[in-house]
């Protein structure tokens, strides 16, 4: 049985979508209830910058992967 790498990429994209949804809810609540505080603005900026940095680093790792390739479960089980 062959599993394409694209399957794992779709799972990663679903996780990324969930993170973005929760991050937008988080940022909305910070803006709605604490935007007048300098600390809230600073923390929001740090959160956004770190999130963009992590997304850029994962994009650098994911770009060279040939997503059309696949691997077999038999090969994986025989490895162990």
N, C-alpha and C positions, 0 to 999 in steps of 0.2 A: 504494500500500500504506500503510495507516494503522497506526501503532504507538501504543497507548494509554500514557498517562503511568503508569498502574498497573503496567506492566511494569517500569519503572525503580524504582518503589517496592518491588516484590517483590525485585528484585536488591539494593536497599539493605537490606531486612529480612534477607536471607540473609547479607549482610556483617555486619550488626549481631549476628545470632545467632552467627556465627563469633567475633566479637570478645568477646561475652559468655562463650562457652564457654572461650576461651583466657584471659580475665580470671579466670574462676572457678578454672581450673587454677592460674593464677599465684597467686591469693590463697590457695588451699588449700596450696600449697607454702610460701608465706611463713608461714602460720599453723603448719603442721606442723613446719617446720625452723628458723624464726627468730623465733618470736613473743616469746621472752623478751628480745629485743633492743629497746631503745627506738627505735633507728633503723628497724627493720623495721616497727614499729607506725606510726611517723611516715610512712614511705614508703607504706605501705598506705593510710593515711588520705588522703594527697595524691593517690595514684592513683585512689581511689574518688571523691574530690571533683572531680577534673579530668574523670573519665569522666562523672559525672552532669552537670557543667557543659556538656560537649560535647553530650551527649544532649539537654539542655534547649535549647541554641542551635539544634541541627538541627531539633528539634520546632517551634520558633518559625518557622523558615524553611519547613518542610514543611506546616504547617497551612493556609495560605491557597491552596495549589495545588489546582486542580480536577482530581482524579484520574480523572474519567470522560472528560476531553478526550483528544484524540489529535492527532498531527501526521503529515503525509505525508512519505515519503522523497523524493518528487519535489520538493517544496517545499524540502527541505533541500539537495538536490544542486544545484538551480538557484540557490540562494543563493551558492554558491561559484563 
